[in-house]
């Protein structure tokens, strides 16, 4: 089963806790199935109070991706037991960042491969060296 890049991007947004909370994801999946099974439930996602405070463009994109995934899977008569192995480690990274002019910390979450993580560590080491040089001046 092949999915378009826009569908994959929408699924990534749906699974990204920084954009869609776990509770909202559960509602999003339920609404996607409800919309496919009954026309009366189609597009009710925009009126759902579970997504108040969430960027509506992200909610719509994630919803469309989930609907596409489910409809494509049903075309091929796939179930939740049909998985492909990638055999590549994925690291989930959570960083606490300072917000200029505020005492609050903002949490940034992302996932990356081992290669991407090594690249990030290298760039962070380079940034630390630059700061050390600036501090010595």
N, C-alpha and C positions, 0 to 999 in steps of 0.2 A: 504494500500500500504506500503510495507516494503522496506526500502532502506538500502544498506550496510553501514557499518561504514565509509568506505573510501569515499562513495558518500556524506554522512552527513558531513564528515570533509571538503570535497571540497566545499560544500554549505556554510559551516561556513566561509571558507576562502573568498568565493565570497562576502559574506555579511559583511566581516570585513573591515572597511574603512581604517585600517592601512595597508592592503595589496592591496585592490582593491578600487580605488576611486569611488564615486557615478557615475561620468561620464563614467568611464571605465566599471562599472557594466552594465550600460545601453547598451553599445556597446557589451559587453560580452553576454548578454541575446539575443540581436538581432542576433549576429553571431551564437549562438547556434540554434535558430529557423531557420535561413537561411540555416545552414548546414544540419538540419534535412529535410527541405523541398526541397532542391535542391543540388544534389551531386556536382555541380560545385562550391558551396560555402563551401564545407566541408574542414575543417582544414585551412581556410584562417586566422584564428585567429593569427597564428604565424607571418604573414606578416602585421598585422594591426598596423599602427603607433600610435594608441591610447594607446598601451601597452609598448611604449618605456620607459625605466626606471623602468619597473615593472618586478619583478622576473618571468621569463618565466615558471619555474616549477609551480609556484602558478597559473599563468594564465591558463596553460594546465590542472591542476587539477580542477580548478574552472569550466572551460569550459566543461570538461568531466562530472563533477557532474551535471551541468545544463542540458546537453544533456541527461544524464541518467534520471534525474527527469522528464523532458518533455516526454521522450519516455515511461517511466513507467506510468506516468499520463495518457497518451493517450491509453495505454493498458486497463486501467480501466475506460476509458471514463470520466475522471475527468475534472472539469473546475476550475477556480480561486475562485468559490464559495464554494468549498469543503474544509473546515477547521476543524481541531480538536482543542478543547480547552484544554489547559494544566492547566489553572487556577493557575499559579504560577507567581509571580512577577519577572521580570527581570530588573536588574539595569544596566544602561550604565555608566561606569566610565571612566573619562578622567583625566589623571595625567600629569603634566608637570615635567619632570625630568632634572637634570643637567647632562651634558656630561663632564666628567673629561678632563681638558685641553682645554676646549672650552667655549665660552660665550653663545653659543646657548642653547636653551632649546629644549628637544625632547618631543613630545607628545606621550603618551602611552594610548591606548584605549582598553577597554575590557568590556564584559558583564558578569554578575554573578547573581546567585540567592541570596535571602536574607541570607541564611545560609553561602554561600561563602563570602558575604560581611561582615557579622559579624565575620567570621574567620579572614578575612583580617584586620579588625579594631583591633581585639585582638592581632594579630601579630605586627601591627604597634605600639600599646601601649607598648608591650613587648620590641620592638626595642627602643622606646623612653626612657624607664626605663634603659635599658642597656647603652644608650648614656649618660644619667644623671650620672650613676655610674662612667663611664669612665671619665667624666668631673670633677668629685669631687676628683679624685686621684691626 
